[in-house]
Amino acid sequence: MTNAAPLDTIFQNYQQNLFMYGIESYSGDSAQIEQFKIDHGPISYPMFSTLVNDSVKNLYNVYGTPKYYVVCPDKVYKSVNFNAITDMIDTCLAHIVNLKKLNKQTIKIYYNTNKINIINNLNTSLKLDIYNIIGKKVYSKNITDKNNSYYIPFTKGIYIIKVYSNNKEIKTQKIVIQ
């Protein structure tokens, strides 16, 4: 693989914000992969074989190699050619930065045992979903005003609040009702 060393350079440049895996999908056991890393490296990103378990290969429909995917934090993934990898990573990272700014500056959530207050400083409507600890949605509401209070008959427990704008999750917060 002639791109192993350049991929390692990408990994080194982005490793604070990136997980990278090399996946051998058709042949090669762990010992052969380690030898490959020595022969074509040094390669510092983790590599593994799908010789025993090919679920990754099936999940991403890998029928030939090399194949490159970039998976963003919102779990959207895209198959890209080698020359587009850094551009796609930069796009994903810009999305993360924008979400962090959005979370810090525009949406505030306050709660007590029976009320949630949402402060919406965006110029858009939002959707609020609340899930119990086992992932069951227990409340859903569209938010159109800047400041909203919702009375919710919470029982004791842990809940996850998710706020969406334009069908994209923009804030997640855990709350504990005692």
C-alpha positions as CSV (number, residue, x, y, z in Angstrom):
1,M,0.0,0.0,0.0
2,T,1.7,3.1,-1.2
3,N,-0.5,5.4,0.9
4,A,0.3,3.9,4.3
5,A,3.0,6.5,5.1
6,P,1.0,9.5,3.8
7,L,-2.0,8.2,5.9
8,D,0.3,8.2,8.9
9,T,1.2,11.8,8.2
10,I,-2.5,12.7,8.2
11,F,-2.9,10.7,11.4
12,Q,0.0,12.6,13.0
13,N,-1.4,16.0,11.9
14,Y,-5.0,15.3,13.1
15,Q,-4.5,12.8,16.0
16,Q,-5.9,15.2,18.6
17,N,-9.2,15.2,16.8
18,L,-9.3,12.0,14.9
19,F,-9.5,8.2,15.2
20,M,-7.9,6.4,12.3
21,Y,-7.8,2.7,11.7
22,G,-6.2,0.6,9.0
23,I,-8.3,-2.4,8.2
24,E,-7.1,-5.3,6.2
25,S,-10.2,-6.8,4.7
26,Y,-9.2,-9.7,2.5
27,S,-6.1,-11.5,3.8
28,G,-3.5,-11.1,6.4
29,D,-3.6,-12.0,10.0
30,S,-2.3,-9.9,12.9
31,A,1.3,-10.9,12.5
32,Q,1.3,-10.0,8.8
33,I,-0.3,-6.7,9.6
34,E,2.5,-5.9,12.1
35,Q,5.1,-6.9,9.5
36,F,3.4,-4.6,7.0
37,K,3.6,-1.7,9.5
38,I,7.3,-2.3,9.8
39,D,7.9,-2.7,6.0
40,H,5.9,0.3,5.0
41,G,6.2,2.5,8.0
42,P,6.7,3.5,10.5
43,I,2.9,3.5,10.9
44,S,1.5,4.7,14.2
45,Y,-2.2,4.4,13.6
46,P,-3.8,1.1,14.7
47,M,-4.4,-1.5,12.1
48,F,-6.4,-4.8,12.3
49,S,-7.5,-7.7,10.2
50,T,-11.0,-8.7,9.4
51,L,-9.9,-12.3,8.6
52,V,-11.7,-13.6,11.7
53,N,-14.6,-11.1,11.9
54,D,-15.6,-9.3,8.7
55,S,-18.4,-7.2,10.2
56,V,-16.6,-3.9,9.4
57,K,-16.2,-5.0,5.8
58,N,-19.9,-5.8,5.5
59,L,-21.0,-2.6,7.3
60,Y,-19.2,-0.4,4.8
61,N,-19.6,-2.6,1.8
62,V,-15.9,-2.9,1.2
63,Y,-15.4,-5.1,-1.9
64,G,-12.1,-3.8,-3.0
65,T,-9.1,-2.1,-1.6
66,P,-7.8,0.5,-0.9
67,K,-11.0,2.1,0.3
68,Y,-11.1,5.3,2.4
69,Y,-13.9,6.5,4.6
70,V,-14.3,9.5,6.8
71,V,-16.8,9.2,9.6
72,C,-17.9,12.5,11.1
73,P,-19.0,12.9,14.7
74,D,-22.7,13.0,13.6
75,K,-22.1,9.4,12.3
76,V,-22.4,10.5,8.7
77,Y,-19.8,8.7,6.7
78,K,-18.5,9.2,3.2
79,S,-16.3,7.2,0.9
80,V,-13.6,9.5,-0.4
81,N,-10.6,9.2,-2.7
82,F,-7.2,9.5,-1.1
83,N,-6.7,13.1,-2.2
84,A,-9.9,14.2,-0.6
85,I,-9.3,12.8,2.9
86,T,-8.0,15.9,4.5
87,D,-10.7,18.1,3.0
88,M,-13.4,15.8,4.4
89,I,-11.7,15.7,7.8
90,D,-11.5,19.5,7.8
91,T,-15.2,19.7,6.9
92,C,-16.1,17.4,9.9
93,L,-13.9,19.3,12.3
94,A,-15.4,22.6,11.2
95,H,-18.8,21.1,11.9
96,I,-17.7,20.2,15.4
97,V,-16.3,23.7,16.1
98,N,-19.6,25.2,14.9
99,L,-21.6,22.9,17.1
100,K,-19.5,23.7,20.1
101,K,-19.9,27.4,19.5
102,L,-23.6,26.9,19.0
103,N,-23.9,24.9,22.2
104,K,-22.0,27.4,24.3
105,Q,-23.6,30.6,23.0
106,T,-27.1,29.9,22.0
107,I,-29.0,27.1,23.9
108,K,-29.3,27.0,27.7
109,I,-31.2,24.3,29.6
110,Y,-32.2,24.6,33.2
111,Y,-34.3,22.1,35.1
112,N,-35.8,21.1,38.4
113,T,-38.0,18.2,39.5
114,N,-41.0,19.1,37.3
115,K,-39.9,21.9,34.9
116,I,-37.4,22.4,32.1
117,N,-36.5,25.9,31.0
118,I,-35.0,26.3,27.5
119,I,-33.4,29.6,26.5
120,N,-33.2,29.7,22.7
121,N,-31.0,32.5,21.3
122,L,-31.1,31.1,17.8
123,N,-33.2,32.6,15.1
124,T,-34.7,29.2,14.3
125,S,-37.2,26.8,15.8
126,L,-35.9,23.8,17.7
127,K,-37.1,20.4,18.6
128,L,-36.7,19.0,22.1
129,D,-36.6,15.3,22.8
130,I,-36.1,13.8,26.3
131,Y,-35.1,10.1,26.8
132,N,-35.0,8.0,29.9
133,I,-31.8,6.1,30.8
134,I,-32.8,3.1,28.7
135,G,-33.2,5.2,25.6
136,K,-37.0,5.5,25.4
137,K,-38.3,8.8,24.3
138,V,-40.5,10.2,27.1
139,Y,-41.2,13.7,25.9
140,S,-41.0,15.6,22.6
141,K,-41.8,19.3,21.9
142,N,-41.2,21.8,19.1
143,I,-39.8,25.1,20.4
144,T,-40.5,28.3,18.5
145,D,-40.1,31.0,21.2
146,K,-36.8,32.3,22.7
147,N,-37.7,31.3,26.3
148,N,-39.8,28.4,27.1
149,S,-40.8,26.5,30.3
150,Y,-42.2,23.1,30.1
151,Y,-43.8,21.2,33.0
152,I,-42.9,17.6,32.8
153,P,-44.0,14.9,35.3
154,F,-40.5,13.5,35.9
155,T,-39.9,10.6,38.1
156,K,-36.6,10.1,39.8
157,G,-33.9,9.0,37.4
158,I,-31.4,10.1,34.7
159,Y,-32.6,11.6,31.5
160,I,-30.9,12.7,28.3
161,I,-32.1,15.9,26.7
162,K,-31.5,16.4,23.0
163,V,-32.1,19.6,21.1
164,Y,-32.3,19.6,17.3
165,S,-32.1,22.4,14.8
166,N,-32.9,21.6,11.1
167,N,-32.9,17.9,12.0
168,K,-29.3,18.1,13.3
169,E,-28.6,17.5,16.9
170,I,-27.0,20.6,18.4
171,K,-27.1,20.0,22.1
172,T,-27.2,17.0,24.4
173,Q,-27.4,17.3,28.1
174,K,-27.8,14.8,30.9
175,I,-30.1,15.6,33.8
176,V,-30.6,13.8,37.1
177,I,-33.9,14.1,38.9
178,Q,-33.7,13.1,42.6
